[in-house]
Amino acid sequence: MTAAALLSQARRAAGLTRPMAAWRAGVAQPTLARVESGCQRPSLPTWTGCCYRASLALEALPDPHELGVLETTLALTPVVVARAG
């Protein structure tokens, strides 16, 4: 299930109409509609507001395709990281 579908499902489970949820999250109703349909990738503040109002926890996880880069970077010493930056 996508994050957009999860947000839409949580809104409906909470008994909120889209206009009510948008008002609570502090976004325009058309914005919430685009987010829930997956047509728009919202900013972090928009996601945070929508998730908070839908009683969802927002958790940041690394992209699985970037885990190799992350592991390599974490293995570097601070001196190597400073030089690479």
N, C-alpha and C positions, 0 to 999 in steps of 0.2 A: 504494500500500500504506500502511495506517495504521501509526502508531508501535506500536500494540498488536500488530498482525499481525507487524510486523518483529521485535519482541521475542520473540514466540512462535516465530517461524521461527529466530531466532538461538539460542534455548534448545535447540530440537530439533537444530539443526545441531551444537551443542556436545555433544550426547549426554546432556543433562541432563533428568531427569524434572522435573515441576513441583515436587514436594516438595524435591528436591535444589536446584533453582534458588532456590526460596523461602528455604530455609535459608541458602544462600550470600549471598543479598541481604539477609538479616536481616528478612524479612517473613513473615507467615503464608501458608500455602499457599492458603487461600481468597482472600486479598488478591491474590496473584499471578494466580490464576484470573480474578478480576474484572477486573484490569488487562489481561490478555491477551485477554479477550473484548470489551474496550472498554466494559464496564459501569461501570467506576470510573476516574475521572481521578485518578491518584496525585499525591502531593506531590512536590516536586522531589527531596528526599532519597530517596524510594522509587524514582523513575525513575533517579536517579544510581546507586543500588545495583544495581538490576536490569540496567541497561545495562553497568555495569562488570563484573559477574559474567558477562554474556553476551558480553563482549569487543566491545561496541559503543561508539562515540564519541557522546557527547551534545552536541548543538550547539543553541544558542538562536538562532532566527531570528524576525524580526518577522512578525506576521500581515500577509499581503498587503493586507488591507482597511485596515490602519492605516498603510501606507507614506506616504500623503498627509499624515497628521498628523505623522508622524515627519519627513518632509522639510520641512514648514512649521516645525516646532519647531527643527530644526537650522539653518534659515536665519535665525532670530531672533538678535539680538545678546544678549550676556549681560545687559545692563541690562533689555531687554525681557522676557527670561525671568524675571529676578528680580522684576520688577513683576507679571508674570502669575501667579507662584507663590503 
